[in-house]
Amino acid sequence: MRAVVVVLDSLGVGALPDAAAWGDAGSDTLGHLAAAAGPLDLPHLASLGLGNVHPVPGVAPAERPEASWGLAALASAGKDSVTGHWEMMGHVVTKPFGRFPEGFPRAILDPFEAIVGLPVLGNRAASGTEIIVELGEAHLGTGRPIVYTSADSVFQVAAHERVIPLERLYALCEAAFRICTPFRVARVIARPFDGPPGAFARTGNRRDFALQPDGETVLDRILAAGLEVVGVGKVPSLFGGRGFSRSHKADGNEAVVERLLDVLADPTDGLVFANLVDFDTKYGHRRDPEGYARALEAFDRSLPALFARLHPEDLLVITADHGNDPTHPGSDHTREYVPFLAWRSDRPARPLGRRGTLADVGATVAAYLGVPWHGPGRDAFAGAGGRAA
């Protein structure tokens, strides 16, 4: 018995009622990228019911969707990947993570710079690709690491791999994580890059250091039941590694799909949990609706191979963790509903409505696996319809 959850990182489907309070009024990742770069060619997602979830140029509602379809609200106080994934697995974040959009205070920087032995460059909210273009040469000349953040709770350290070797960068980020933990910073991320000036490019050697949930999750309950929890891509790092029996690192959508197919080729009783990060990092943050659209179409083309690896009794959930509207001002996440597509060959497809929390994903997985769960969320296949958001 196996549940498979695939997170299309940042694929929001319209602004939440409180989006204006987050500066995200009118955001609509899927609708706006389709309007800007569509019509989209998504025959397989359309057959599952994506067009029934949300109006999408080029994606007509299916007359008889193959999956149950709905959308889910983010109930937590946040709009980042850690918040979204924790809530998905039943841990609703009620106390916001620490955010420092104006830069980090000396209480964080002083001990970090003491460990580095040099003052940092940057220390402001910035696009990760833009700040290495701006400060990369100064970094090469001085050896000073580039520190930056965003509107989310994240302390990021960029360094050229030939200036600060990977193991040194990882050690610095691990030290930064210990410094940032009392300030409730959700993640510290090592952002190595390479190449000459004018052609700097991030490498695939990113490493995340994240807080662990301060309460029980569905992942914990699955492991306690003697089942496996297999993470693919960045998912395990979002939980600080907690709740996983196996992890498979993969960099980029194509690599994540390949690793997911490999995992599904082997018998696994439990949960397989994957995240396709490129939608967020390469296209949402960089405000590239064309690239986002083409990446979504590439994922759609991979779905037949994915279904070929599923067993008739498997559960497949396709969802997202937050929005990142590539047409919205700025370069940060947007507070949106996310799609909730749930396929089971042994259950007829039906509308799931507007779910009040992403925790319904975890509750659905727990119920399917026969794992007791009494925390937030409700099994999408229990009863009729969905809850109002």
LINTA-V615957 format. One record per residue. N is the residue number from 1. RES is the residue in three letters. SS is DSSP state (h for helix, s for strand, l for the rest). PHI is phi in radians with two decimals (NA if undefined). D_LAST is the distance of its C-alpha to the last C-alpha in Angstrom with 2 decimals. Layout:
N	RES	SS	PHI	D_LAST
N	RES	SS	PHI	D_LAST
This chain:
1	MET	l	NA	30.67
2	ARG	s	-2.50	28.63
3	ALA	s	-1.92	25.05
4	VAL	s	-2.17	24.70
5	VAL	s	-2.01	21.76
6	VAL	s	-1.99	22.31
7	VAL	s	-1.77	20.38
8	LEU	s	-1.52	20.95
9	ASP	l	-0.95	20.93
10	SER	l	1.52	19.01
11	LEU	l	-1.40	18.02
12	GLY	s	-1.26	14.89
13	VAL	s	-2.31	13.65
14	GLY	s	2.09	12.65
15	ALA	s	-1.12	11.86
16	LEU	l	-1.26	8.75
17	PRO	l	-1.00	8.70
18	ASP	l	-1.71	11.05
19	ALA	h	-1.05	13.15
20	ALA	h	-1.06	16.08
21	ALA	h	-1.16	16.66
22	TRP	h	-1.81	17.34
23	GLY	l	1.34	19.52
24	ASP	l	-2.12	17.33
25	ALA	l	-1.00	16.59
26	GLY	l	1.41	17.03
27	SER	l	-1.22	16.97
28	ASP	l	-2.91	16.61
29	THR	h	-0.96	18.63
30	LEU	h	-1.16	19.10
31	GLY	h	-1.11	19.53
32	HIS	h	-1.31	21.85
33	LEU	h	-1.19	23.95
34	ALA	h	-1.19	24.50
35	ALA	h	-1.16	25.55
36	ALA	h	-1.45	27.85
37	ALA	h	-2.29	29.34
38	GLY	l	-1.62	28.60
39	PRO	l	-1.18	28.69
40	LEU	l	-1.45	27.52
41	ASP	l	-1.87	29.42
42	LEU	l	-2.26	26.94
43	PRO	h	-1.07	28.31
44	HIS	h	-1.36	27.16
45	LEU	h	-1.13	23.54
46	ALA	h	-1.11	23.60
47	SER	h	-1.17	25.03
48	LEU	h	-1.32	22.25
49	GLY	l	2.10	19.67
50	LEU	h	-1.05	18.65
51	GLY	h	-1.22	19.49
52	ASN	h	-1.41	17.30
53	VAL	h	-1.30	14.20
54	HIS	l	-2.74	15.14
55	PRO	l	-1.09	18.28
56	VAL	s	-2.37	20.94
57	PRO	l	-0.97	24.55
58	GLY	l	1.61	26.76
59	VAL	s	-2.09	24.19
60	ALA	l	-1.32	24.13
61	PRO	l	-1.04	21.70
62	ALA	l	-1.34	23.51
63	GLU	l	-1.15	24.92
64	ARG	l	-2.36	24.57
65	PRO	l	-1.00	22.43
66	GLU	l	-1.44	23.96
67	ALA	l	-2.10	20.78
68	SER	s	-1.19	17.59
69	TRP	s	-2.33	15.03
70	GLY	s	-3.03	11.36
71	LEU	s	-2.47	9.27
72	ALA	s	-2.25	7.55
73	ALA	l	-1.63	6.24
74	LEU	l	-1.52	9.15
75	ALA	l	-1.50	8.87
76	SER	l	-1.28	12.64
77	ALA	l	-1.56	14.90
78	GLY	l	2.93	16.18
79	LYS	l	-2.69	16.13
80	ASP	l	-2.03	19.13
81	SER	h	-1.17	20.17
82	VAL	h	-1.07	21.01
83	THR	h	-1.00	17.68
84	GLY	h	-1.11	15.83
85	HIS	h	-1.25	18.36
86	TRP	h	-1.05	18.55
87	GLU	h	-1.11	14.88
88	MET	h	-0.97	15.28
89	MET	l	-1.75	18.10
90	GLY	l	1.61	16.56
91	HIS	l	-2.02	17.56
92	VAL	l	-1.41	14.91
93	VAL	l	-1.51	16.84
94	THR	l	-1.67	16.81
95	LYS	l	-1.79	20.11
96	PRO	l	-1.03	20.16
97	PHE	l	-1.19	22.92
98	GLY	l	-1.23	25.99
99	ARG	l	-2.13	26.11
100	PHE	l	-2.36	29.39
101	PRO	l	-1.11	29.04
102	GLU	l	-1.64	32.45
103	GLY	l	1.89	34.13
104	PHE	l	-1.46	34.87
105	PRO	l	-1.28	36.95
106	ARG	h	-1.07	40.49
107	ALA	h	-1.07	39.43
108	ILE	h	-1.66	37.89
109	LEU	h	-1.22	40.30
110	ASP	h	-1.02	43.56
111	PRO	h	-1.18	43.40
112	PHE	h	-1.18	42.07
113	GLU	h	-1.15	44.90
114	ALA	h	-1.12	47.37
115	ILE	h	-1.28	46.48
116	VAL	h	-1.16	46.60
117	GLY	l	1.55	49.83
118	LEU	l	-2.56	48.87
119	PRO	l	-1.24	46.59
120	VAL	l	-1.49	43.48
121	LEU	s	-1.76	42.83
122	GLY	s	1.56	39.72
123	ASN	s	0.99	37.41
124	ARG	s	-2.76	34.80
125	ALA	s	-1.29	31.54
126	ALA	l	-2.83	32.55
127	SER	l	-1.27	32.05
128	GLY	h	-1.11	33.67
129	THR	h	-1.31	35.73
130	GLU	h	-1.27	36.86
131	ILE	h	-1.26	37.95
132	ILE	h	-1.32	40.25
133	VAL	h	-1.15	41.85
134	GLU	h	-1.26	42.37
135	LEU	h	-1.96	43.54
136	GLY	h	-1.05	44.68
137	GLU	h	-1.17	48.34
138	ALA	h	-1.08	48.42
139	HIS	h	-1.11	46.99
140	LEU	h	-1.06	49.71
141	GLY	h	-1.39	52.37
142	THR	h	-2.04	51.39
143	GLY	l	1.37	49.47
144	ARG	l	-1.32	46.84
145	PRO	l	-1.22	43.32
146	ILE	s	-1.67	40.57
147	VAL	s	-1.96	37.64
148	TYR	s	-2.66	34.46
149	THR	s	-2.40	30.77
150	SER	l	-2.60	27.72
151	ALA	l	-1.24	24.73
152	ASP	l	-1.61	23.50
153	SER	l	-1.52	25.14
154	VAL	s	-2.67	28.09
155	PHE	s	-1.96	31.90
156	GLN	s	-1.98	33.52
157	VAL	s	-2.14	37.24
158	ALA	s	-1.77	38.85
159	ALA	s	-2.70	42.45
160	HIS	s	-1.25	44.90
161	GLU	l	-1.12	45.84
162	ARG	l	-1.60	49.54
163	VAL	l	-1.75	49.25
164	ILE	l	-2.11	47.08
165	PRO	l	-0.98	47.33
166	LEU	h	-0.97	44.20
167	GLU	h	-1.11	45.10
168	ARG	h	-1.18	45.82
169	LEU	h	-1.08	42.54
170	TYR	h	-1.10	40.62
171	ALA	h	-1.14	42.62
172	LEU	h	-1.12	41.86
173	CYS	h	-1.22	38.12
174	GLU	h	-1.12	38.30
175	ALA	h	-1.15	40.13
176	ALA	h	-1.09	37.60
177	PHE	h	-1.09	34.82
178	ARG	h	-1.12	36.77
179	ILE	h	-1.19	37.25
180	CYS	h	-1.40	33.61
181	THR	h	-0.97	32.17
182	PRO	l	-1.12	32.84
183	PHE	l	-1.63	30.99
184	ARG	l	0.98	27.86
185	VAL	l	-1.39	28.09
186	ALA	l	-1.17	25.89
187	ARG	s	-2.53	28.36
188	VAL	s	-1.99	31.90
189	ILE	s	-2.18	32.69
190	ALA	s	-1.40	36.20
191	ARG	s	-2.13	36.47
192	PRO	s	-1.21	39.96
193	PHE	s	-2.41	41.44
194	ASP	s	-2.59	44.78
195	GLY	l	1.71	47.03
196	PRO	l	-1.50	49.39
197	PRO	l	-0.93	48.62
198	GLY	l	1.56	47.14
199	ALA	l	-2.47	45.69
200	PHE	l	-1.12	43.62
201	ALA	s	-2.59	40.93
202	ARG	s	-1.08	38.58
203	THR	l	-1.71	39.71
204	GLY	l	-1.51	37.81
205	ASN	l	-1.75	38.65
206	ARG	l	-0.97	35.52
207	ARG	s	-2.47	34.76
208	ASP	s	-1.84	31.79
209	PHE	s	-2.13	32.09
210	ALA	s	-2.21	28.79
211	LEU	l	-1.08	27.83
212	GLN	l	-1.63	27.13
213	PRO	l	-0.98	24.09
214	ASP	l	-1.62	25.19
215	GLY	l	-2.87	23.81
216	GLU	l	-1.24	23.83
217	THR	l	-2.15	21.91
218	VAL	h	-1.04	21.74
219	LEU	h	-1.02	24.57
220	ASP	h	-1.05	26.75
221	ARG	h	-1.19	26.27
222	ILE	h	-1.13	27.20
223	LEU	h	-1.09	30.31
224	ALA	h	-1.10	31.22
225	ALA	l	-1.44	31.25
226	GLY	l	1.48	33.90
227	LEU	l	-1.75	31.90
228	GLU	s	-1.57	31.76
229	VAL	s	-2.24	29.10
230	VAL	s	-1.94	30.23
231	GLY	s	-1.75	28.85
232	VAL	s	-2.19	29.65
233	GLY	l	1.46	29.65
234	LYS	l	-1.47	28.17
235	VAL	h	-0.97	25.74
236	PRO	h	-1.01	28.20
237	SER	h	-1.14	28.92
238	LEU	h	-1.25	25.32
239	PHE	l	-1.88	25.79
240	GLY	l	1.07	29.31
241	GLY	l	1.43	30.64
242	ARG	l	-1.36	29.40
243	GLY	l	1.64	28.30
244	PHE	l	-2.11	30.19
245	SER	l	-1.58	33.38
246	ARG	s	-2.53	34.15
247	SER	s	-2.33	33.19
248	HIS	s	-2.21	34.20
249	LYS	l	-1.27	34.38
250	ALA	l	-2.72	33.99
251	ASP	l	-1.93	33.96
252	GLY	l	1.70	32.11
253	ASN	h	-1.01	30.23
254	GLU	h	-1.06	33.39
255	ALA	h	-1.16	34.61
256	VAL	h	-1.11	31.29
257	VAL	h	-1.09	31.32
258	GLU	h	-1.08	34.99
259	ARG	h	-1.18	34.46
260	LEU	h	-1.08	31.56
261	LEU	h	-1.11	33.90
262	ASP	h	-1.10	36.61
263	VAL	h	-1.09	34.48
264	LEU	h	-1.26	33.42
265	ALA	h	-1.25	37.11
266	ASP	l	-1.76	37.76
267	PRO	l	-1.17	36.67
268	THR	l	-2.45	33.94
269	ASP	l	-1.72	32.39
270	GLY	s	2.45	29.09
271	LEU	s	-2.01	26.57
272	VAL	s	-1.97	27.31
273	PHE	s	-2.23	24.89
274	ALA	s	-2.19	25.56
275	ASN	s	-2.28	24.44
276	LEU	s	-1.75	25.71
277	VAL	l	-1.42	26.17
278	ASP	h	-1.04	28.05
279	PHE	h	-0.95	25.10
280	ASP	h	-1.42	24.20
281	THR	h	-1.30	27.67
282	LYS	h	-1.54	29.87
283	TYR	h	-2.11	27.86
284	GLY	h	-1.20	24.74
285	HIS	l	-1.10	26.57
286	ARG	l	-1.55	29.67
287	ARG	l	0.90	27.94
288	ASP	l	-2.17	29.44
289	PRO	h	-1.11	27.50
290	GLU	h	-1.12	30.55
291	GLY	h	-1.12	30.77
292	TYR	h	-1.07	27.06
293	ALA	h	-1.08	27.43
294	ARG	h	-1.16	30.59
295	ALA	h	-1.17	29.17
296	LEU	h	-1.16	26.25
297	GLU	h	-1.15	28.91
298	ALA	h	-1.12	31.00
299	PHE	h	-1.10	28.27
300	ASP	h	-1.01	27.89
301	ARG	h	-1.16	31.66
302	SER	h	-1.47	31.47
303	LEU	h	-1.11	29.20
304	PRO	h	-1.01	32.20
305	ALA	h	-1.14	33.88
306	LEU	h	-1.13	30.81
307	PHE	h	-1.13	30.55
308	ALA	h	-1.14	34.32
309	ARG	h	-1.64	33.88
310	LEU	l	-1.41	31.26
311	HIS	l	-1.60	32.54
312	PRO	l	-0.99	31.64
313	GLU	l	-1.58	29.95
314	ASP	l	-1.21	27.84
315	LEU	s	-1.90	24.06
316	LEU	s	-2.10	22.91
317	VAL	s	-2.07	19.49
318	ILE	s	-2.00	19.12
319	THR	s	-2.64	16.33
320	ALA	l	-2.56	16.30
321	ASP	l	-1.93	15.88
322	HIS	l	-3.11	15.07
323	GLY	s	-1.87	16.39
324	ASN	l	-2.77	19.96
325	ASP	l	-1.09	20.55
326	PRO	l	-1.27	24.34
327	THR	l	-1.86	24.77
328	HIS	l	-1.44	23.07
329	PRO	l	-1.04	25.60
330	GLY	l	1.48	26.64
331	SER	l	-2.41	26.40
332	ASP	l	-1.97	23.42
333	HIS	l	-1.03	19.98
334	THR	s	-2.16	17.12
335	ARG	l	-1.54	13.58
336	GLU	s	-2.39	11.60
337	TYR	s	-1.13	9.30
338	VAL	s	-2.23	11.78
339	PRO	s	-1.22	13.19
340	PHE	s	-2.39	13.35
341	LEU	s	-1.91	16.68
342	ALA	s	-2.24	18.31
343	TRP	s	-1.89	21.93
344	ARG	s	-2.47	24.09
345	SER	l	-1.21	27.34
346	ASP	l	-1.63	27.50
347	ARG	l	-2.26	24.23
348	PRO	l	-1.15	23.65
349	ALA	l	-1.20	20.89
350	ARG	l	-2.71	18.00
351	PRO	s	-1.20	14.60
352	LEU	s	-1.75	11.85
353	GLY	s	1.26	9.02
354	ARG	s	-1.64	5.61
355	ARG	s	-1.43	5.72
356	GLY	l	-1.37	4.23
357	THR	l	-2.78	7.64
358	LEU	l	-1.13	10.68
359	ALA	h	-1.07	12.60
360	ASP	h	-1.09	12.03
361	VAL	h	-1.10	14.70
362	GLY	h	-1.11	17.15
363	ALA	h	-1.12	16.63
364	THR	h	-1.16	17.32
365	VAL	h	-1.10	20.35
366	ALA	h	-1.06	21.61
367	ALA	h	-1.09	21.53
368	TYR	h	-1.10	23.26
369	LEU	h	-1.45	25.90
370	GLY	l	1.28	26.47
371	VAL	l	-1.74	25.75
372	PRO	l	-1.09	24.72
373	TRP	l	-2.54	21.46
374	HIS	l	-2.08	20.25
375	GLY	l	-1.55	18.01
376	PRO	l	-1.04	14.25
377	GLY	l	1.82	12.52
378	ARG	l	-2.48	13.14
379	ASP	l	-0.99	15.50
380	ALA	l	-1.14	14.05
381	PHE	l	-1.65	17.32
382	ALA	l	-1.55	17.29
383	GLY	l	1.23	16.87
384	ALA	l	-2.12	15.48
385	GLY	l	1.27	12.35
386	GLY	l	-2.16	8.96
387	ARG	l	-1.58	6.34
388	ALA	l	-1.22	3.77
389	ALA	l	-1.39	0.00
